[in-house]
């Protein structure tokens, strides 16, 4: 394993864990790990620059996945913008260990409270909208997880060079 490989591996593991924490910029961590590894490995304009530009574009698109998936779920199930915001706030609060299964329960409760209190929807409609927001959030999370996994495996494959091993 080369130093570049190890640098990226650490960033990728942090990013993969961060995928499940709403406030952690997991995709950016993985991208920055790739940039650092590429620089340590000895940046070559070809093929490194096209790879990094492509990875940057994918990073931006992955960042949009959460927003699009949440909005899609909320709209598909009749949710409001307030439900999406409630789910986001609930997800942040859900990080705290005060709520069991907070990363799942937090967005659901946040959207439900927003629909009941702010939008003043009937309970059945509010529950349906909250469920849609949660479905959207989980869909976005699943998509991010798969993309992070694929990008990480590709980058590890790209950096793998037993001849440059730091262990001799």
For each residue, the residues with C-beta under 8 A, 3 or more apart:
1: 5 6 9 160 165 166 167
2: 5 6 41 159 161 164 165 166
3: 6 7 40 164 166
4: 7 8 37 38 40 41 159 164
5: 1 2 8 9 37 156 159 160 161 164
6: 1 2 3 9 10 166
7: 3 4 10 11 33 36 37 40
8: 4 5 11 12 33 34 36 37 152 155 156 159
9: 1 5 6 12 13 156
10: 6 7 13 14 33
11: 7 8 14 15 29 30 32 33 34 36 37
12: 8 9 15 16 30 33 148 152 155 156
13: 9 10 16 17
14: 10 11 17 18 26 29 33
15: 11 12 18 19 26 27 29 30 33 148 152
16: 12 13 19 26 30 145 148 149 152
17: 13 14 20 21 26
18: 14 15 21 24 25 26 29
19: 15 16 24 26 141 144 145 148
20: 17 103 141
21: 17 18 24 26 95 103
22: 88 91 92 94 95 103
23: 92 95
24: 18 19 21 29
25: 18 28 29
26: 14 15 16 17 18 19 21 29 30 144 148
27: 15 30 31 59 62 63 144 147 148
28: 25 31 32 59 63
29: 11 14 15 18 24 25 26 32 33
30: 11 12 15 16 26 27 33 34 59 148 151 152
31: 27 28 34 35 55 56 59
32: 11 28 29 35 36
33: 7 8 10 11 12 14 15 29 30 36 37
34: 8 11 30 31 37 38 52 55 151 155
35: 31 32 38 39 52
36: 7 8 11 32 33 39 40
37: 4 5 7 8 11 33 34 40 41 155 159
38: 4 34 35 41 43 48 51 52
39: 35 36 43
40: 3 4 7 36 37
41: 2 4 37 38 159 164
42:
43: 38 39 48
44: 47 48
45: 48 49
46: 49 50
47: 44 50 51
48: 38 43 44 45 51 52
49: 45 46 52 53
50: 46 47 53 54
51: 38 47 48 54 55 158
52: 34 35 38 48 49 55 56
53: 49 50 56 57
54: 50 51 57 58
55: 31 34 51 52 58 59 151 155
56: 31 52 53 59 60
57: 53 54 60 61
58: 54 55 61 62 147 151
59: 27 28 30 31 55 56 62 63
60: 56 57 63 64
61: 57 58 64 65
62: 27 58 59 65 143 144 147 148
63: 27 28 59 60 66 67
64: 60 61 67 68
65: 61 62 68 69 140 143 144 147
66: 63 69 70 137 140 141 144
67: 63 64 70 71 140
68: 64 65 71 72 140
69: 65 66 72 73 136 137 139 140 143
70: 66 67 73 74 84 87 88 133 136 137 140
71: 67 68 74 75 84 136
72: 68 69 75 76 136 139
73: 69 70 76 77 79 132 133 134 135 136 137 139
74: 70 71 77 79 80 81 83 84 87 111 129 132 133 136
75: 71 72 78 79 132
76: 72 73 132 135 136
77: 73 74 128 129 131 132 133 135
78: 75 125 128 129 132
79: 73 74 75 83 84 111 115 129 130 132 133
80: 74 83 84 114 115 119 121 129
81: 74 84 85
82: 85 86 114 115 118 119
83: 74 79 80 86 87 111 114 115 119 129 130 132 133
84: 70 71 74 79 80 81 87 88 111 133
85: 81 82 88 89 110 114
86: 82 83 89 90 110 111 112 113 114 115 118 130 133
87: 70 74 83 84 90 91 107 108 110 111 114 130 133 134 137
88: 22 70 84 85 91 92 107 110
89: 85 86 92 93 110
90: 86 87 93 94 105 106 107 108 109 110 111 113
91: 22 87 88 94 95 103 106 107 110 137
92: 22 23 88 89 95 106
93: 89 90 96 99 102 106 110
94: 22 90 91 99 102 103 104 105 106 107
95: 21 22 23 91 92 102 103 106
96: 93 99 102
97: 102
98: 102
99: 93 94 96 102 105 106 109
100: 105
101: 104 105
102: 93 94 95 96 97 98 99 105 106
103: 20 21 22 91 94 95 106 107
104: 94 101 107 108 134 138
105: 90 94 99 100 101 102 108 109
106: 90 91 92 93 94 95 99 102 103 109 110
107: 87 88 90 91 94 103 104 110 111 133 134 137
108: 87 90 104 105 111 112 130 131 133 134
109: 90 99 105 106 112 113 130
110: 85 86 87 88 89 90 91 93 106 107 113 114
111: 74 79 83 84 86 87 90 107 108 114 115 129 130 133 134
112: 86 108 109 115 116 126 127 129 130
113: 86 90 109 110 116 117 118
114: 80 82 83 85 86 87 110 111 117 118 119
115: 79 80 82 83 86 111 112 118 119 121 125 126 129 130
116: 112 113 119 120 121 123 126
117: 113 114 120
118: 82 86 113 114 115
119: 80 82 83 114 115 116 126
120: 116 117
121: 80 115 116 125 126 129
122: 125 126
123: 116 126 127
124: 127 128
125: 78 115 121 122 128 129
126: 112 115 116 119 121 122 123 129 130
127: 112 123 124 130 131
128: 77 78 124 125 131 132
129: 74 77 78 79 80 83 111 112 115 121 125 126 132 133
130: 79 83 86 87 108 109 111 112 115 126 127 133 134
131: 77 108 127 128 134 135
132: 73 74 75 76 77 78 79 83 128 129 135 136
133: 70 73 74 77 79 83 84 86 87 107 108 111 129 130 136 137
134: 73 87 104 107 108 111 130 131 137 138
135: 73 76 77 131 132 138 139
136: 69 70 71 72 73 74 76 132 133 139 140
137: 66 69 70 73 87 91 107 133 134 140 141
138: 104 134 135 141 142
139: 69 72 73 135 136 142 143
140: 65 66 67 68 69 70 136 137 143 144
141: 19 20 66 137 138 144 145
142: 138 139 145 146
143: 62 65 69 139 140 146 147
144: 19 26 27 62 65 66 140 141 147 148
145: 16 19 141 142 148 149
146: 142 143 149 150
147: 27 58 62 65 143 144 150 151
148: 12 15 16 19 26 27 30 62 144 145 151 152
149: 16 145 146 152 153
150: 146 147 153 154
151: 30 34 55 58 147 148 154 155
152: 8 12 15 16 30 148 149 155 156
153: 149 150 156 157
154: 150 151 157 158
155: 8 12 34 37 55 151 152 158 159
156: 5 8 9 12 152 153 159 160
157: 153 154 160
158: 51 154 155
159: 2 4 5 8 37 41 155 156
160: 1 5 156 157
161: 2 5 164
162: 165
163:
164: 2 3 4 5 41 161
165: 1 2 162 168
166: 1 2 3 6
167: 1
168: 165
